[in-house]
Amino acid sequence: MVKMQVIYSGGLHCELTHEPSGSRIETDAPKDNLGKGERFSPTDLVGAALASCVLTTMAIVAERDKISLLGAKASVVKEMVTTPTRRIGSLAVEVTLPKTVPVASREKLERAAHLCPVHQSLHPDVQAPLVFSYV
């Protein structure tokens, strides 16, 4: 169990604190929903969490298999929909991994990415394709 605290600080901003570490994040409403877009929006954090979870889960498997993923990157594009209600419609993730990752290990790592806890927690209506490249 991990406890987090959130305080509304006005101006559509919130301050989030991760209790175990004291780490803090601030959010803002997005420009298309009355905010200034000065910080991650709550839905931006969902996309960032997905990309981070994909890389972290792949790295756990890679470390067990003694494969370096140092320098691996992920980018995510979040698209909102408004019908039937405003929500995340898609989180498209592009993962770039070192070409030194053995070809024989790539399928296992990609399967791990699809099984990351955030990806598994998304509602089925949220499109969340993962695309992998090795450079």
C-alpha positions as CSV (number, residue, x, y, z in Angstrom):
1,M,0.0,0.0,0.0
2,V,1.3,3.5,-0.9
3,K,-0.4,6.6,0.4
4,M,-0.4,9.9,-1.5
5,Q,-1.9,13.2,-0.6
6,V,-3.4,15.8,-2.9
7,I,-4.1,19.4,-2.0
8,Y,-6.0,21.8,-4.2
9,S,-4.0,25.0,-4.3
10,G,-6.3,27.2,-6.4
11,G,-6.3,28.3,-10.0
12,L,-7.0,24.7,-11.1
13,H,-3.7,23.6,-9.6
14,C,-3.1,20.6,-7.3
15,E,-0.1,19.6,-5.3
16,L,0.5,15.8,-5.1
17,T,2.8,14.3,-2.5
18,H,4.1,10.7,-2.5
19,E,4.1,10.0,1.3
20,P,6.9,7.4,1.4
21,S,9.4,9.6,-0.3
22,G,8.1,13.1,0.1
23,S,8.4,13.6,-3.7
24,R,6.0,16.2,-5.1
25,I,4.3,16.9,-8.4
26,E,2.0,19.8,-9.3
27,T,-0.8,19.6,-11.8
28,D,-2.8,22.1,-13.8
29,A,-6.0,21.7,-15.9
30,P,-5.2,21.6,-19.6
31,K,-5.8,24.6,-21.8
32,D,-8.7,22.9,-23.5
33,N,-10.5,22.5,-20.2
34,L,-10.2,26.0,-18.5
35,G,-6.6,25.6,-17.3
36,K,-3.4,27.3,-18.4
37,G,-1.5,24.1,-19.3
38,E,1.4,25.2,-17.1
39,R,2.0,21.7,-15.7
40,F,1.1,18.1,-16.4
41,S,-2.7,17.6,-16.3
42,P,-4.1,14.7,-14.4
43,T,-4.7,12.8,-17.7
44,D,-1.2,13.7,-18.9
45,L,0.0,11.9,-15.8
46,V,-1.9,8.8,-16.9
47,G,0.0,8.8,-20.2
48,A,3.3,9.5,-18.5
49,A,2.6,6.7,-16.0
50,L,1.9,4.3,-18.9
51,A,5.2,5.1,-20.6
52,S,7.2,4.9,-17.4
53,C,5.5,1.6,-16.4
54,V,6.3,0.1,-19.8
55,L,10.0,1.0,-19.6
56,T,10.2,-0.1,-15.9
57,T,8.5,-3.4,-16.5
58,M,10.7,-4.1,-19.5
59,A,13.8,-3.1,-17.5
60,I,12.9,-5.5,-14.7
61,V,12.7,-8.4,-17.2
62,A,15.9,-7.2,-19.0
63,E,17.9,-7.0,-15.7
64,R,16.8,-10.6,-14.8
65,D,18.2,-11.7,-18.2
66,K,21.3,-9.5,-17.9
67,I,20.3,-7.3,-20.8
68,S,21.0,-3.5,-20.7
69,L,18.2,-1.2,-21.7
70,L,20.2,1.9,-20.8
71,G,19.1,4.8,-23.0
72,A,15.8,3.2,-23.8
73,K,13.1,5.8,-24.4
74,A,9.3,6.0,-24.6
75,S,7.1,8.7,-25.9
76,V,3.3,8.8,-25.5
77,V,0.7,10.8,-27.4
78,K,-2.6,11.3,-25.5
79,E,-5.8,12.0,-27.3
80,M,-8.9,13.1,-25.5
81,V,-12.5,12.3,-26.7
82,T,-15.7,14.1,-25.6
83,T,-18.3,11.5,-26.5
84,P,-20.1,10.2,-24.6
85,T,-18.1,12.1,-21.9
86,R,-14.7,13.8,-21.7
87,R,-12.1,11.1,-21.2
88,I,-8.8,9.7,-22.5
89,G,-9.5,8.1,-25.9
90,S,-6.0,6.9,-26.7
91,L,-2.5,6.7,-25.4
92,A,-0.2,5.7,-28.2
93,V,3.3,4.7,-26.9
94,E,6.4,4.5,-29.0
95,V,9.3,2.6,-27.3
96,T,12.8,2.9,-28.7
97,L,15.3,0.3,-27.4
98,P,19.0,-0.2,-28.0
99,K,19.8,-2.3,-31.1
100,T,22.1,-4.3,-28.8
101,V,19.0,-6.0,-27.3
102,P,19.3,-9.6,-28.6
103,V,16.7,-10.4,-31.3
104,A,15.9,-13.6,-29.3
105,S,14.9,-11.5,-26.3
106,R,12.7,-8.9,-28.0
107,E,9.4,-10.8,-28.0
108,K,9.7,-11.5,-24.3
109,L,10.4,-7.8,-23.5
110,E,7.6,-6.6,-25.7
111,R,5.2,-9.1,-24.0
112,A,6.3,-7.7,-20.6
113,A,5.5,-4.2,-21.8
114,H,2.0,-5.2,-22.7
115,L,1.6,-6.7,-19.2
116,C,2.8,-3.7,-17.3
117,P,0.3,-2.9,-14.5
118,V,-0.7,0.5,-15.9
119,H,-1.4,-1.0,-19.3
120,Q,-3.4,-3.7,-17.7
121,S,-5.3,-1.2,-15.6
122,L,-6.6,0.9,-18.5
123,H,-10.3,0.7,-19.4
124,P,-10.8,-1.4,-22.6
125,D,-12.2,1.7,-24.3
126,V,-8.8,3.4,-24.1
127,Q,-6.8,2.6,-27.1
128,A,-3.2,2.0,-26.0
129,P,-1.1,0.6,-28.8
130,L,2.6,0.0,-28.2
131,V,5.1,0.3,-31.0
132,F,8.7,-0.9,-30.6
133,S,11.8,0.1,-32.5
134,Y,15.5,-0.9,-32.0
135,V,18.1,1.7,-32.9
